[in-house]
Amino acid sequence: MDKDRIEGSAKQVSGKVKETVGKALGDAKLQADGKADVIKGKVQNAIGSLKDNLREVK
């Protein structure tokens, strides 16, 4: 498993937490930051998955 997949998953989780806390507190900026982190995490996870697949092909 590529480290990007691990870091991406962690980013998604922390982003979801930020988003939930932002929603609970009514903090639109924190909520938006959380959504952005989730998206970044998904992209990073996809890159890690691609790297894993390329290693398997070799």
PDB file of N, CA, C and O in Angstrom:
ATOM      1  N   MET A   1       0.852  -1.172   0.000  1.00  0.00           N
ATOM      2  CA  MET A   1       0.000   0.000   0.000  1.00  0.00           C
ATOM      3  C   MET A   1       0.897   1.234   0.000  1.00  0.00           C
ATOM      4  O   MET A   1       1.829   1.349   0.796  1.00  0.00           O
ATOM      5  N   ASP A   2       0.596   2.134  -0.897  1.00  0.00           N
ATOM      6  CA  ASP A   2       1.381   3.348  -1.044  1.00  0.00           C
ATOM      7  C   ASP A   2       1.091   4.328   0.094  1.00  0.00           C
ATOM      8  O   ASP A   2      -0.032   4.401   0.593  1.00  0.00           O
ATOM      9  N   LYS A   3       2.111   5.075   0.492  1.00  0.00           N
ATOM     10  CA  LYS A   3       1.935   6.030   1.597  1.00  0.00           C
ATOM     11  C   LYS A   3       0.924   7.119   1.247  1.00  0.00           C
ATOM     12  O   LYS A   3       0.289   7.683   2.138  1.00  0.00           O
ATOM     13  N   ASP A   4       0.768   7.421  -0.051  1.00  0.00           N
ATOM     14  CA  ASP A   4      -0.225   8.424  -0.442  1.00  0.00           C
ATOM     15  C   ASP A   4      -1.641   7.958  -0.124  1.00  0.00           C
ATOM     16  O   ASP A   4      -2.507   8.766   0.212  1.00  0.00           O
ATOM     17  N   ARG A   5      -1.871   6.667  -0.232  1.00  0.00           N
ATOM     18  CA  ARG A   5      -3.203   6.140   0.101  1.00  0.00           C
ATOM     19  C   ARG A   5      -3.488   6.298   1.588  1.00  0.00           C
ATOM     20  O   ARG A   5      -4.600   6.647   1.985  1.00  0.00           O
ATOM     21  N   ILE A   6      -2.471   6.038   2.405  1.00  0.00           N
ATOM     22  CA  ILE A   6      -2.639   6.164   3.855  1.00  0.00           C
ATOM     23  C   ILE A   6      -2.858   7.620   4.244  1.00  0.00           C
ATOM     24  O   ILE A   6      -3.771   7.942   5.005  1.00  0.00           O
ATOM     25  N   GLU A   7      -2.009   8.495   3.713  1.00  0.00           N
ATOM     26  CA  GLU A   7      -2.132   9.915   4.037  1.00  0.00           C
ATOM     27  C   GLU A   7      -3.441  10.488   3.494  1.00  0.00           C
ATOM     28  O   GLU A   7      -4.072  11.322   4.143  1.00  0.00           O
ATOM     29  N   GLY A   8      -3.847  10.043   2.309  1.00  0.00           N
ATOM     30  CA  GLY A   8      -5.106  10.512   1.732  1.00  0.00           C
ATOM     31  C   GLY A   8      -6.298  10.112   2.577  1.00  0.00           C
ATOM     32  O   GLY A   8      -7.217  10.904   2.789  1.00  0.00           O
ATOM     33  N   SER A   9      -6.278   8.887   3.056  1.00  0.00           N
ATOM     34  CA  SER A   9      -7.379   8.419   3.916  1.00  0.00           C
ATOM     35  C   SER A   9      -7.419   9.214   5.219  1.00  0.00           C
ATOM     36  O   SER A   9      -8.493   9.573   5.701  1.00  0.00           O
ATOM     37  N   ALA A  10      -6.252   9.483   5.779  1.00  0.00           N
ATOM     38  CA  ALA A  10      -6.186  10.267   7.019  1.00  0.00           C
ATOM     39  C   ALA A  10      -6.712  11.685   6.782  1.00  0.00           C
ATOM     40  O   ALA A  10      -7.409  12.243   7.630  1.00  0.00           O
ATOM     41  N   LYS A  11      -6.379  12.258   5.638  1.00  0.00           N
ATOM     42  CA  LYS A  11      -6.852  13.603   5.303  1.00  0.00           C
ATOM     43  C   LYS A  11      -8.374  13.623   5.158  1.00  0.00           C
ATOM     44  O   LYS A  11      -9.034  14.580   5.564  1.00  0.00           O
ATOM     45  N   GLN A  12      -8.918  12.559   4.577  1.00  0.00           N
ATOM     46  CA  GLN A  12     -10.370  12.479   4.418  1.00  0.00           C
ATOM     47  C   GLN A  12     -11.068  12.439   5.779  1.00  0.00           C
ATOM     48  O   GLN A  12     -12.079  13.109   5.994  1.00  0.00           O
ATOM     49  N   VAL A  13     -10.515  11.649   6.682  1.00  0.00           N
ATOM     50  CA  VAL A  13     -11.114  11.525   8.014  1.00  0.00           C
ATOM     51  C   VAL A  13     -11.042  12.855   8.768  1.00  0.00           C
ATOM     52  O   VAL A  13     -12.032  13.299   9.350  1.00  0.00           O
ATOM     53  N   SER A  14      -9.871  13.483   8.754  1.00  0.00           N
ATOM     54  CA  SER A  14      -9.742  14.752   9.484  1.00  0.00           C
ATOM     55  C   SER A  14     -10.604  15.833   8.831  1.00  0.00           C
ATOM     56  O   SER A  14     -11.135  16.704   9.520  1.00  0.00           O
ATOM     57  N   GLY A  15     -10.743  15.779   7.516  1.00  0.00           N
ATOM     58  CA  GLY A  15     -11.601  16.738   6.821  1.00  0.00           C
ATOM     59  C   GLY A  15     -13.057  16.568   7.214  1.00  0.00           C
ATOM     60  O   GLY A  15     -13.775  17.550   7.403  1.00  0.00           O
ATOM     61  N   LYS A  16     -13.499  15.304   7.339  1.00  0.00           N
ATOM     62  CA  LYS A  16     -14.873  15.040   7.754  1.00  0.00           C
ATOM     63  C   LYS A  16     -15.119  15.558   9.171  1.00  0.00           C
ATOM     64  O   LYS A  16     -16.183  16.101   9.466  1.00  0.00           O
ATOM     65  N   VAL A  17     -14.119  15.385  10.046  1.00  0.00           N
ATOM     66  CA  VAL A  17     -14.252  15.883  11.415  1.00  0.00           C
ATOM     67  C   VAL A  17     -14.374  17.403  11.405  1.00  0.00           C
ATOM     68  O   VAL A  17     -15.243  17.964  12.073  1.00  0.00           O
ATOM     69  N   LYS A  18     -13.502  18.071  10.646  1.00  0.00           N
ATOM     70  CA  LYS A  18     -13.564  19.537  10.555  1.00  0.00           C
ATOM     71  C   LYS A  18     -14.917  19.986  10.025  1.00  0.00           C
ATOM     72  O   LYS A  18     -15.526  20.923  10.540  1.00  0.00           O
ATOM     73  N   GLU A  19     -15.372  19.298   8.989  1.00  0.00           N
ATOM     74  CA  GLU A  19     -16.650  19.657   8.379  1.00  0.00           C
ATOM     75  C   GLU A  19     -17.800  19.523   9.382  1.00  0.00           C
ATOM     76  O   GLU A  19     -18.664  20.396   9.466  1.00  0.00           O
ATOM     77  N   THR A  20     -17.803  18.439  10.127  1.00  0.00           N
ATOM     78  CA  THR A  20     -18.854  18.195  11.118  1.00  0.00           C
ATOM     79  C   THR A  20     -18.803  19.218  12.246  1.00  0.00           C
ATOM     80  O   THR A  20     -19.836  19.744  12.662  1.00  0.00           O
ATOM     81  N   VAL A  21     -17.598  19.499  12.741  1.00  0.00           N
ATOM     82  CA  VAL A  21     -17.449  20.492  13.812  1.00  0.00           C
ATOM     83  C   VAL A  21     -17.856  21.867  13.307  1.00  0.00           C
ATOM     84  O   VAL A  21     -18.537  22.613  14.009  1.00  0.00           O
ATOM     85  N   GLY A  22     -17.440  22.202  12.091  1.00  0.00           N
ATOM     86  CA  GLY A  22     -17.821  23.490  11.512  1.00  0.00           C
ATOM     87  C   GLY A  22     -19.319  23.631  11.382  1.00  0.00           C
ATOM     88  O   GLY A  22     -19.874  24.699  11.641  1.00  0.00           O
ATOM     89  N   LYS A  23     -19.981  22.551  10.980  1.00  0.00           N
ATOM     90  CA  LYS A  23     -21.437  22.568  10.845  1.00  0.00           C
ATOM     91  C   LYS A  23     -22.094  22.732  12.217  1.00  0.00           C
ATOM     92  O   LYS A  23     -23.048  23.496  12.367  1.00  0.00           O
ATOM     93  N   ALA A  24     -21.580  22.015  13.211  1.00  0.00           N
ATOM     94  CA  ALA A  24     -22.148  22.072  14.560  1.00  0.00           C
ATOM     95  C   ALA A  24     -21.978  23.456  15.188  1.00  0.00           C
ATOM     96  O   ALA A  24     -22.857  23.940  15.902  1.00  0.00           O
ATOM     97  N   LEU A  25     -20.838  24.081  14.911  1.00  0.00           N
ATOM     98  CA  LEU A  25     -20.558  25.396  15.496  1.00  0.00           C
ATOM     99  C   LEU A  25     -21.077  26.551  14.647  1.00  0.00           C
ATOM    100  O   LEU A  25     -21.060  27.704  15.078  1.00  0.00           O
ATOM    101  N   GLY A  26     -21.534  26.239  13.452  1.00  0.00           N
ATOM    102  CA  GLY A  26     -21.988  27.295  12.551  1.00  0.00           C
ATOM    103  C   GLY A  26     -20.832  28.072  11.951  1.00  0.00           C
ATOM    104  O   GLY A  26     -20.993  29.229  11.562  1.00  0.00           O
ATOM    105  N   ASP A  27     -19.660  27.439  11.873  1.00  0.00           N
ATOM    106  CA  ASP A  27     -18.458  28.074  11.331  1.00  0.00           C
ATOM    107  C   ASP A  27     -18.293  27.660   9.872  1.00  0.00           C
ATOM    108  O   ASP A  27     -17.796  26.573   9.576  1.00  0.00           O
ATOM    109  N   ALA A  28     -18.716  28.539   8.966  1.00  0.00           N
ATOM    110  CA  ALA A  28     -18.707  28.222   7.541  1.00  0.00           C
ATOM    111  C   ALA A  28     -17.291  28.000   7.012  1.00  0.00           C
ATOM    112  O   ALA A  28     -17.083  27.157   6.140  1.00  0.00           O
ATOM    113  N   LYS A  29     -16.313  28.752   7.533  1.00  0.00           N
ATOM    114  CA  LYS A  29     -14.936  28.603   7.064  1.00  0.00           C
ATOM    115  C   LYS A  29     -14.381  27.234   7.451  1.00  0.00           C
ATOM    116  O   LYS A  29     -13.761  26.562   6.626  1.00  0.00           O
ATOM    117  N   LEU A  30     -14.594  26.823   8.679  1.00  0.00           N
ATOM    118  CA  LEU A  30     -14.119  25.515   9.137  1.00  0.00           C
ATOM    119  C   LEU A  30     -14.792  24.394   8.346  1.00  0.00           C
ATOM    120  O   LEU A  30     -14.159  23.399   7.992  1.00  0.00           O
ATOM    121  N   GLN A  31     -16.064  24.570   8.081  1.00  0.00           N
ATOM    122  CA  GLN A  31     -16.807  23.583   7.305  1.00  0.00           C
ATOM    123  C   GLN A  31     -16.248  23.499   5.880  1.00  0.00           C
ATOM    124  O   GLN A  31     -16.075  22.401   5.351  1.00  0.00           O
ATOM    125  N   ALA A  32     -15.967  24.635   5.263  1.00  0.00           N
ATOM    126  CA  ALA A  32     -15.407  24.658   3.912  1.00  0.00           C
ATOM    127  C   ALA A  32     -13.996  24.068   3.890  1.00  0.00           C
ATOM    128  O   ALA A  32     -13.637  23.344   2.962  1.00  0.00           O
ATOM    129  N   ASP A  33     -13.204  24.377   4.911  1.00  0.00           N
ATOM    130  CA  ASP A  33     -11.860  23.797   5.009  1.00  0.00           C
ATOM    131  C   ASP A  33     -11.939  22.274   5.104  1.00  0.00           C
ATOM    132  O   ASP A  33     -11.135  21.561   4.504  1.00  0.00           O
ATOM    133  N   GLY A  34     -12.909  21.792   5.859  1.00  0.00           N
ATOM    134  CA  GLY A  34     -13.099  20.352   5.992  1.00  0.00           C
ATOM    135  C   GLY A  34     -13.453  19.707   4.663  1.00  0.00           C
ATOM    136  O   GLY A  34     -12.916  18.654   4.321  1.00  0.00           O
ATOM    137  N   LYS A  35     -14.351  20.331   3.913  1.00  0.00           N
ATOM    138  CA  LYS A  35     -14.727  19.806   2.599  1.00  0.00           C
ATOM    139  C   LYS A  35     -13.524  19.787   1.664  1.00  0.00           C
ATOM    140  O   LYS A  35     -13.330  18.835   0.908  1.00  0.00           O
ATOM    141  N   ALA A  36     -12.722  20.841   1.720  1.00  0.00           N
ATOM    142  CA  ALA A  36     -11.525  20.908   0.875  1.00  0.00           C
ATOM    143  C   ALA A  36     -10.540  19.797   1.242  1.00  0.00           C
ATOM    144  O   ALA A  36      -9.937  19.183   0.361  1.00  0.00           O
ATOM    145  N   ASP A  37     -10.379  19.541   2.531  1.00  0.00           N
ATOM    146  CA  ASP A  37      -9.480  18.468   2.975  1.00  0.00           C
ATOM    147  C   ASP A  37      -9.968  17.098   2.513  1.00  0.00           C
ATOM    148  O   ASP A  37      -9.167  16.240   2.144  1.00  0.00           O
ATOM    149  N   VAL A  38     -11.280  16.900   2.534  1.00  0.00           N
ATOM    150  CA  VAL A  38     -11.838  15.629   2.067  1.00  0.00           C
ATOM    151  C   VAL A  38     -11.513  15.427   0.589  1.00  0.00           C
ATOM    152  O   VAL A  38     -11.114  14.339   0.175  1.00  0.00           O
ATOM    153  N   ILE A  39     -11.684  16.476  -0.194  1.00  0.00           N
ATOM    154  CA  ILE A  39     -11.387  16.390  -1.632  1.00  0.00           C
ATOM    155  C   ILE A  39      -9.903  16.135  -1.863  1.00  0.00           C
ATOM    156  O   ILE A  39      -9.535  15.291  -2.680  1.00  0.00           O
ATOM    157  N   LYS A  40      -9.051  16.864  -1.144  1.00  0.00           N
ATOM    158  CA  LYS A  40      -7.602  16.644  -1.271  1.00  0.00           C
ATOM    159  C   LYS A  40      -7.234  15.211  -0.901  1.00  0.00           C
ATOM    160  O   LYS A  40      -6.393  14.590  -1.550  1.00  0.00           O
ATOM    161  N   GLY A  41      -7.863  14.697   0.136  1.00  0.00           N
ATOM    162  CA  GLY A  41      -7.607  13.331   0.572  1.00  0.00           C
ATOM    163  C   GLY A  41      -8.021  12.312  -0.481  1.00  0.00           C
ATOM    164  O   GLY A  41      -7.321  11.326  -0.708  1.00  0.00           O
ATOM    165  N   LYS A  42      -9.159  12.552  -1.122  1.00  0.00           N
ATOM    166  CA  LYS A  42      -9.622  11.648  -2.173  1.00  0.00           C
ATOM    167  C   LYS A  42      -8.654  11.645  -3.354  1.00  0.00           C
ATOM    168  O   LYS A  42      -8.354  10.593  -3.919  1.00  0.00           O
ATOM    169  N   VAL A  43      -8.172  12.824  -3.720  1.00  0.00           N
ATOM    170  CA  VAL A  43      -7.217  12.917  -4.832  1.00  0.00           C
ATOM    171  C   VAL A  43      -5.923  12.198  -4.467  1.00  0.00           C
ATOM    172  O   VAL A  43      -5.394  11.421  -5.261  1.00  0.00           O
ATOM    173  N   GLN A  44      -5.421  12.455  -3.280  1.00  0.00           N
ATOM    174  CA  GLN A  44      -4.175  11.822  -2.844  1.00  0.00           C
ATOM    175  C   GLN A  44      -4.340  10.300  -2.768  1.00  0.00           C
ATOM    176  O   GLN A  44      -3.421   9.558  -3.115  1.00  0.00           O
ATOM    177  N   ASN A  45      -5.485   9.848  -2.325  1.00  0.00           N
ATOM    178  CA  ASN A  45      -5.765   8.421  -2.246  1.00  0.00           C
ATOM    179  C   ASN A  45      -5.790   7.817  -3.647  1.00  0.00           C
ATOM    180  O   ASN A  45      -5.283   6.715  -3.859  1.00  0.00           O
ATOM    181  N   ALA A  46      -6.374   8.531  -4.595  1.00  0.00           N
ATOM    182  CA  ALA A  46      -6.429   8.043  -5.976  1.00  0.00           C
ATOM    183  C   ALA A  46      -5.029   7.954  -6.580  1.00  0.00           C
ATOM    184  O   ALA A  46      -4.724   7.011  -7.310  1.00  0.00           O
ATOM    185  N   ILE A  47      -4.191   8.921  -6.279  1.00  0.00           N
ATOM    186  CA  ILE A  47      -2.810   8.897  -6.769  1.00  0.00           C
ATOM    187  C   ILE A  47      -2.076   7.693  -6.192  1.00  0.00           C
ATOM    188  O   ILE A  47      -1.355   7.000  -6.909  1.00  0.00           O
ATOM    189  N   GLY A  48      -2.255   7.448  -4.913  1.00  0.00           N
ATOM    190  CA  GLY A  48      -1.635   6.286  -4.272  1.00  0.00           C
ATOM    191  C   GLY A  48      -2.119   4.979  -4.878  1.00  0.00           C
ATOM    192  O   GLY A  48      -1.340   4.043  -5.056  1.00  0.00           O
ATOM    193  N   SER A  49      -3.397   4.918  -5.192  1.00  0.00           N
ATOM    194  CA  SER A  49      -3.958   3.728  -5.817  1.00  0.00           C
ATOM    195  C   SER A  49      -3.354   3.509  -7.202  1.00  0.00           C
ATOM    196  O   SER A  49      -3.040   2.380  -7.580  1.00  0.00           O
ATOM    197  N   LEU A  50      -3.196   4.583  -7.941  1.00  0.00           N
ATOM    198  CA  LEU A  50      -2.576   4.503  -9.265  1.00  0.00           C
ATOM    199  C   LEU A  50      -1.140   4.012  -9.151  1.00  0.00           C
ATOM    200  O   LEU A  50      -0.705   3.170  -9.937  1.00  0.00           O
ATOM    201  N   LYS A  51      -0.402   4.534  -8.176  1.00  0.00           N
ATOM    202  CA  LYS A  51       0.979   4.076  -7.959  1.00  0.00           C
ATOM    203  C   LYS A  51       1.024   2.589  -7.635  1.00  0.00           C
ATOM    204  O   LYS A  51       1.879   1.861  -8.140  1.00  0.00           O
ATOM    205  N   ASP A  52       0.089   2.140  -6.780  1.00  0.00           N
ATOM    206  CA  ASP A  52       0.015   0.719  -6.442  1.00  0.00           C
ATOM    207  C   ASP A  52      -0.234  -0.130  -7.687  1.00  0.00           C
ATOM    208  O   ASP A  52       0.410  -1.159  -7.891  1.00  0.00           O
ATOM    209  N   ASN A  53      -1.169   0.313  -8.504  1.00  0.00           N
ATOM    210  CA  ASN A  53      -1.486  -0.430  -9.726  1.00  0.00           C
ATOM    211  C   ASN A  53      -0.305  -0.468 -10.677  1.00  0.00           C
ATOM    212  O   ASN A  53      -0.074  -1.487 -11.328  1.00  0.00           O
ATOM    213  N   LEU A  54       0.444   0.616 -10.771  1.00  0.00           N
ATOM    214  CA  LEU A  54       1.617   0.630 -11.655  1.00  0.00           C
ATOM    215  C   LEU A  54       2.688  -0.316 -11.150  1.00  0.00           C
ATOM    216  O   LEU A  54       3.385  -0.944 -11.946  1.00  0.00           O
ATOM    217  N   ARG A  55       2.828  -0.426  -9.832  1.00  0.00           N
ATOM    218  CA  ARG A  55       3.809  -1.362  -9.275  1.00  0.00           C
ATOM    219  C   ARG A  55       3.425  -2.814  -9.571  1.00  0.00           C
ATOM    220  O   ARG A  55       4.291  -3.657  -9.804  1.00  0.00           O
ATOM    221  N   GLU A  56       2.129  -3.093  -9.559  1.00  0.00           N
ATOM    222  CA  GLU A  56       1.666  -4.452  -9.818  1.00  0.00           C
ATOM    223  C   GLU A  56       1.919  -4.866 -11.267  1.00  0.00           C
ATOM    224  O   GLU A  56       2.148  -6.042 -11.551  1.00  0.00           O
ATOM    225  N   VAL A  57       1.877  -3.904 -12.174  1.00  0.00           N
ATOM    226  CA  VAL A  57       2.061  -4.190 -13.597  1.00  0.00           C
ATOM    227  C   VAL A  57       3.497  -4.600 -13.879  1.00  0.00           C
ATOM    228  O   VAL A  57       3.748  -5.407 -14.775  1.00  0.00           O
ATOM    229  N   LYS A  58       4.436  -4.056 -13.129  1.00  0.00           N
ATOM    230  CA  LYS A  58       5.853  -4.336 -13.387  1.00  0.00           C
ATOM    231  C   LYS A  58       6.182  -5.748 -13.139  1.00  0.00           C
ATOM    232  O   LYS A  58       7.333  -6.152 -13.308  1.00  0.00           O
TER     233      LYS A  58
END
